[in-house]
Amino acid sequence: MTGIEVSLSTPRQSPARDPVPPVPPVPPVPRITDIDYAKVNRYWGKATPSILGPYMMDDFGFPASAGDFRFREESRIVQRLTRDVKRDGTILDLGSGIGVWAENFARRFSLVTAVEGSRTLFQSLQSRCAPYHNIRPIHGDVMTFEPDARYDLVFLGGLLMYLNERDVIALLRKLDRCIKPGGMILCRESTVRGKAVALTGDYQVVYRSVSDYERIFEQCGLSVRHVERNEPYVLMEMGIELIEKWRQAVPVRFQALRTVGHLTYFGMRLGNPWIRRVPKAMSIAFPMLENHFFVLGKDAS
Ligand SMILES: C[S@@+](CC[C@H](N)C(=O)[O-])C[C@H]1O[C@@H](n2cnc3c(N)ncnc32)[C@H](O)[C@@H]1O
């Protein structure tokens, strides 16, 4: 990974079988920092199985409707970005959390395979997806998951940031071989504007820049068809970062987090969309964390 900063902080139906070609070996990648996967697993193993948990939006006093809002707005974007995927398409959702996306895809497409590593979140995914006979939920690590079919759409919603670069490359090369002609990989990843940032505490993650991801995708022989800032994410992240500042400035006993969280959320909703334009108009790099959708296809070469 180029220039990384380290900061300390806290079966029901199977898709039609179609032989998947073998994955080529991954070239050596400089290992500047390593994510501790045991810590990632521990974190997600204890995550709250709610709409806010997998969205990293609990702990800020937000109402559950904040998670619903973000999901609803994001699903409009995802719907637009995947409008060319045919209705009888097969979908692979990796790192599916509590399964809100798997459920969304199951309503739109014919077959969804959803892979989730955390047992707690997987159980929630299983019960959410139980009414859908076109979802195949799998409990397991995406790195050891072996696709046994080809897919029209592979969705990675906030997964790559929990993988070391070498594993991101290995995973994408594996996926590249199981996309149908004309199919796509859709990633949604948290991003930073400058150098990549790794959190090395109990919550382990790497926030890469858009150009880091573009470089990695190209290295995997994937063409980047479209990059789009995830505006509903950015709106909610502005609220989160403001509340973080509040928590740093105000003693715990005066924080009234639930009230402040609710007020911040409703303030953000009322101020949307112009409030998102303020940082840019004032040339302020806020919020620190952004999020982007990347639409990837196979290289023509
Ligand atoms: C930020 S959450 C996103 C969940 C879901 N995609 C969504 O958008 O709501 C990341 C998810 O990836 C899962 N995850 C992280 N690393 C994984 C791995 N190596 N194998 C399987 N799941 C993994 C976590 O357990 C967690 O559910």
The ligand as a Tripos MOL2 file, in Angstrom:
@<TRIPOS>MOLECULE
LIG
   27    29     1     0     0
SMALL
NO_CHARGES

@<TRIPOS>ATOM
      1 C1        -19.5760   -2.3630    7.5950 C.3       1 LIG1
      2 S1        -20.3710   -3.9140    7.7280 S.3       1 LIG1
      3 C2        -21.3760   -3.8570    6.2680 C.3       1 LIG1
      4 C3        -22.5140   -4.8260    6.2880 C.3       1 LIG1
      5 C4        -23.4040   -4.8010    5.0170 C.3       1 LIG1
      6 N1        -22.6590   -5.0770    3.8180 N.3       1 LIG1
      7 C5        -24.1230   -3.4730    4.9210 C.2       1 LIG1
      8 O1        -23.8010   -2.7140    4.0220 O.co2     1 LIG1
      9 O2        -25.0130   -3.2130    5.7390 O.co2     1 LIG1
     10 C6        -19.0620   -5.0240    7.2640 C.3       1 LIG1
     11 C7        -19.4750   -6.4830    7.3190 C.3       1 LIG1
     12 O3        -18.4420   -7.2890    6.7640 O.3       1 LIG1
     13 C8        -18.2970   -8.4570    7.5590 C.3       1 LIG1
     14 N2        -16.9320   -8.9700    7.3510 N.ar      1 LIG1
     15 C9        -15.7700   -8.3150    7.5560 C.ar      1 LIG1
     16 N3        -14.7350   -9.1040    7.2150 N.ar      1 LIG1
     17 C10       -15.2660  -10.2850    6.7760 C.ar      1 LIG1
     18 C11       -14.7140  -11.5000    6.2710 C.ar      1 LIG1
     19 N4        -13.3900  -11.6450    6.1390 N.pl3     1 LIG1
     20 N5        -15.5540  -12.5050    5.9010 N.ar      1 LIG1
     21 C12       -16.9240  -12.3550    6.0240 C.ar      1 LIG1
     22 N6        -17.4980  -11.2160    6.4900 N.ar      1 LIG1
     23 C13       -16.6830  -10.1900    6.8570 C.ar      1 LIG1
     24 C14       -18.5500   -7.9630    8.9700 C.3       1 LIG1
     25 O4        -18.8730   -9.0240    9.8490 O.3       1 LIG1
     26 C15       -19.6920   -6.9920    8.7350 C.3       1 LIG1
     27 O5        -20.9440   -7.6400    8.7840 O.3       1 LIG1
@<TRIPOS>BOND
     1     1     2 1
     2     2     3 1
     3     2    10 1
     4     3     4 1
     5     4     5 1
     6     5     6 1
     7     5     7 1
     8     7     8 2
     9     7     9 1
    10    10    11 1
    11    11    12 1
    12    11    26 1
    13    12    13 1
    14    13    14 1
    15    13    24 1
    16    14    15 ar
    17    14    23 ar
    18    15    16 ar
    19    16    17 ar
    20    17    18 ar
    21    17    23 ar
    22    18    19 1
    23    18    20 ar
    24    20    21 ar
    25    21    22 ar
    26    22    23 ar
    27    24    25 1
    28    24    26 1
    29    26    27 1
@<TRIPOS>SUBSTRUCTURE
     1 LIG1         1 GROUP 0 **** ****
